[in-house]
Amino acid sequence: MKLLLLLLMTFLLSHETGADEILWGKESSPHSRPYMAFLYINRNNSWYNCGGFLIRSDFVMTAAHCEGDFITVVLGAHNVSKREETWQILKVKHQFLHPEYNDERLLNDIMLLKLEKEANPTTAVWPVYLPSRYNSVSPGQQCLVAGWGGTKLKPRGSDTLQEAELRLTKPSDCKGFKYFDERSQLCVGTPNSYKTTFSGDSGGPLVCSGVAQGIVSYGNNEGPPSGFTRIAHYRSWINQILKAN
């Protein structure tokens, strides 16, 4: 565990070498998003990070394209460049990628992470609500996204959790994405807005009225809108995994 912590701290201290970001957002109030998870991922002996979010004391949800050879989850973090008393560092026991995930088209971009042990619920670590299968969100609704990607002033990554309000937009606004599927995805961010997300925030939640409705999946460097995985579409699969584990 000490070696894991040393490796983790080395990675976190060099976190700003990444190049992915939330643009035109603001710093979150410390621990005001207690469901947020920072994922420390190894794939083919390379290290990178994604966002994620706690949905049960022993399960984190993220994007399928954040899979790796092994993953460590940090819960209760605000500033990922220095150890905080609120941190809970947990290894991932099993990665459940959606069986129909397509990494080329980024379809079914959803994954559940079974933690090696249950997180201890605190004011800094608490699961977020998920939508029911038939719970729908509509264009125009204001939602919130958070992550440790970059900011407008620090494009190579942020030490502290950042957040931005994003508006759901019409599926037709995402027609520029060749494989956008309105049944299983949400189109987020109005084209004339500066606020957007990039892959450093991949796997993080889109929270609307206290419910996680989407997962950051893909976007482009030209700005919004972005494509998010629609969580409600996958409730049957999610329930199946949670019930069996």
Legacy VTK file of the C-alpha trace (Angstrom):
# vtk DataFile Version 3.0
C-alpha trace
ASCII
DATASET POLYDATA
POINTS 245 float
0.000 0.000 0.000
2.896 2.359 0.792
4.399 1.728 -2.653
1.008 2.323 -4.278
0.631 5.594 -2.386
4.146 6.688 -3.420
3.429 5.945 -7.089
0.070 7.673 -6.844
1.541 10.800 -5.282
4.276 10.909 -7.946
1.597 10.803 -10.635
-0.631 13.365 -8.969
2.204 15.818 -8.431
2.897 15.693 -12.171
-0.817 15.831 -13.054
-0.541 19.161 -14.852
1.382 17.511 -17.684
-1.975 16.471 -19.114
-3.608 18.564 -21.805
-7.310 18.131 -21.248
-9.785 20.513 -19.734
-13.004 22.098 -18.582
-13.080 25.530 -20.183
-14.605 28.663 -18.685
-15.608 26.948 -15.456
-14.720 27.714 -11.850
-13.187 25.960 -8.868
-15.685 23.850 -6.946
-16.250 24.558 -3.291
-14.060 21.934 -1.526
-15.865 18.601 -1.164
-19.173 19.997 -2.405
-19.272 17.194 -5.019
-18.651 14.211 -2.698
-19.454 11.690 -5.423
-16.460 12.708 -7.561
-13.686 10.162 -8.128
-10.197 10.668 -9.549
-9.053 7.589 -11.504
-5.372 6.690 -11.695
-5.071 4.308 -14.664
-2.292 2.100 -16.024
-2.593 0.807 -19.567
0.333 -0.821 -21.379
2.747 0.599 -18.776
1.551 4.150 -19.408
-0.289 6.269 -16.851
-3.216 8.580 -17.371
-6.294 9.756 -15.533
-10.049 10.033 -15.908
-12.926 11.198 -13.809
-15.599 8.978 -12.354
-18.309 9.067 -9.718
-19.422 6.966 -6.780
-22.830 5.319 -7.281
-22.674 2.825 -4.399
-20.227 2.397 -1.542
-18.375 -0.231 -3.590
-19.027 0.916 -7.186
-17.785 3.794 -9.331
-19.187 4.673 -12.765
-17.030 6.077 -15.563
-16.561 5.932 -19.351
-15.582 2.634 -20.967
-12.714 4.311 -22.811
-11.121 4.875 -19.376
-10.445 1.144 -18.968
-6.934 0.005 -18.094
-4.778 -2.886 -16.958
-5.371 -1.719 -13.409
-7.073 1.292 -11.849
-6.814 3.008 -8.477
-9.614 5.318 -7.323
-9.175 8.396 -5.129
-12.364 9.491 -3.376
-12.801 12.564 -1.201
-10.301 14.646 -3.172
-10.434 18.341 -3.933
-6.763 19.146 -4.541
-5.103 16.143 -6.185
-1.580 17.564 -5.896
-1.372 17.068 -2.131
-2.675 14.419 0.233
-5.826 15.483 2.082
-7.274 13.922 5.242
-10.491 13.264 3.345
-8.852 11.011 0.749
-9.840 7.372 0.438
-7.588 5.411 -1.936
-9.161 2.192 -3.198
-8.060 -0.373 -5.751
-10.460 -1.570 -8.436
-11.247 -5.262 -8.140
-13.125 -5.658 -11.415
-13.910 -3.537 -14.480
-17.317 -4.076 -16.093
-17.238 -2.578 -19.594
-20.545 -2.502 -21.415
-20.565 -5.647 -23.600
-21.428 -3.617 -26.708
-18.873 -0.854 -26.183
-17.398 0.310 -29.506
-14.096 2.120 -29.017
-13.974 3.456 -32.578
-17.443 4.995 -32.551
-17.540 5.573 -28.760
-20.928 3.928 -28.542
-22.057 2.404 -25.225
-19.220 4.286 -23.554
-19.984 3.244 -19.988
-18.129 1.168 -17.398
-18.716 0.125 -13.800
-15.780 -0.323 -11.426
-16.146 -2.732 -8.516
-13.947 -1.516 -5.665
-11.777 -3.896 -3.653
-13.538 -2.736 -0.507
-16.388 -0.409 0.355
-15.767 3.311 0.699
-16.417 4.829 4.089
-19.287 7.334 3.745
-18.319 10.820 4.939
-19.253 14.395 4.121
-16.512 14.254 1.451
-17.407 10.808 0.076
-21.021 10.087 -0.843
-22.754 8.451 -3.837
-24.810 10.368 -6.356
-28.342 9.417 -7.409
-28.909 7.689 -10.747
-31.948 8.204 -12.988
-34.631 5.602 -13.453
-34.820 3.860 -16.802
-37.595 6.155 -17.990
-36.306 9.361 -16.426
-35.804 11.861 -19.230
-34.010 15.178 -19.499
-34.878 17.807 -22.071
-32.992 20.316 -24.217
-32.603 23.584 -22.366
-32.123 21.970 -18.969
-29.152 23.317 -17.020
-26.759 20.726 -15.588
-23.329 20.599 -13.971
-20.106 18.848 -14.957
-16.956 18.618 -12.839
-13.413 17.313 -13.252
-9.686 17.819 -12.820
-8.969 18.616 -16.454
-7.551 22.002 -17.302
-9.057 25.454 -16.974
-8.990 28.506 -19.184
-6.017 29.841 -17.209
-4.269 26.503 -16.693
-4.771 24.476 -19.872
-2.442 21.653 -18.839
-4.574 20.475 -15.947
-5.983 21.649 -12.666
-4.877 20.572 -9.199
-8.301 21.419 -7.791
-11.732 20.197 -8.835
-13.321 22.456 -11.447
-16.960 22.681 -12.473
-19.099 24.334 -15.108
-22.803 24.649 -15.809
-23.725 23.218 -19.190
-27.059 23.265 -20.968
-28.589 20.267 -22.709
-29.134 21.023 -26.355
-31.027 19.494 -29.273
-29.753 16.187 -30.698
-29.557 17.896 -34.094
-26.829 20.157 -32.694
-24.588 17.079 -32.493
-25.065 16.144 -36.156
-21.404 17.028 -36.698
-20.478 13.859 -34.806
-20.752 11.006 -37.299
-21.873 8.361 -34.811
-23.998 10.403 -32.417
-26.957 8.299 -31.223
-29.724 10.240 -29.480
-31.179 7.088 -27.896
-28.036 6.354 -25.902
-26.321 9.753 -25.835
-26.978 13.337 -24.789
-25.943 16.433 -26.731
-24.570 18.923 -24.211
-23.372 22.516 -24.478
-24.801 25.212 -26.725
-22.694 25.969 -29.808
-22.449 29.695 -28.985
-21.160 29.061 -25.451
-17.505 28.922 -24.455
-18.121 26.306 -21.765
-17.110 22.820 -22.807
-15.300 19.678 -21.678
-12.383 17.749 -23.074
-11.006 14.251 -22.468
-9.234 15.097 -19.211
-12.739 15.123 -17.778
-13.693 11.834 -19.454
-15.823 9.605 -17.278
-17.080 12.409 -15.058
-20.804 12.887 -14.417
-23.295 15.318 -15.872
-25.520 16.084 -12.875
-28.977 17.563 -13.438
-31.083 18.495 -10.397
-28.993 16.230 -8.176
-29.164 13.197 -10.490
-26.288 11.880 -12.642
-27.826 11.836 -16.120
-24.732 11.600 -18.321
-21.082 10.563 -18.562
-18.492 12.741 -20.300
-17.611 10.792 -23.447
-16.283 12.878 -26.361
-16.047 16.363 -27.829
-13.834 18.395 -30.125
-11.248 21.134 -29.793
-13.479 23.682 -31.509
-15.813 23.874 -28.519
-19.339 22.688 -27.689
-21.459 20.732 -28.039
-20.092 17.443 -26.675
-21.416 13.894 -26.610
-22.318 12.333 -23.250
-23.422 8.776 -22.500
-27.108 8.771 -21.487
-27.196 6.841 -18.177
-30.963 6.191 -18.118
-30.629 4.145 -21.321
-28.412 1.660 -19.462
-30.342 1.207 -16.208
-31.249 -2.427 -16.918
-27.585 -3.328 -17.482
-26.467 -1.260 -14.477
-29.041 -2.926 -12.220
-27.971 -6.357 -13.441
-24.305 -5.720 -12.577
-25.067 -4.173 -9.196
-27.446 -6.975 -8.223
-24.914 -9.673 -9.141
-22.070 -8.001 -7.288
LINES 1 246
245 0 1 2 3 4 5 6 7 8 9 10 11 12 13 14 15 16 17 18 19 20 21 22 23 24 25 26 27 28 29 30 31 32 33 34 35 36 37 38 39 40 41 42 43 44 45 46 47 48 49 50 51 52 53 54 55 56 57 58 59 60 61 62 63 64 65 66 67 68 69 70 71 72 73 74 75 76 77 78 79 80 81 82 83 84 85 86 87 88 89 90 91 92 93 94 95 96 97 98 99 100 101 102 103 104 105 106 107 108 109 110 111 112 113 114 115 116 117 118 119 120 121 122 123 124 125 126 127 128 129 130 131 132 133 134 135 136 137 138 139 140 141 142 143 144 145 146 147 148 149 150 151 152 153 154 155 156 157 158 159 160 161 162 163 164 165 166 167 168 169 170 171 172 173 174 175 176 177 178 179 180 181 182 183 184 185 186 187 188 189 190 191 192 193 194 195 196 197 198 199 200 201 202 203 204 205 206 207 208 209 210 211 212 213 214 215 216 217 218 219 220 221 222 223 224 225 226 227 228 229 230 231 232 233 234 235 236 237 238 239 240 241 242 243 244
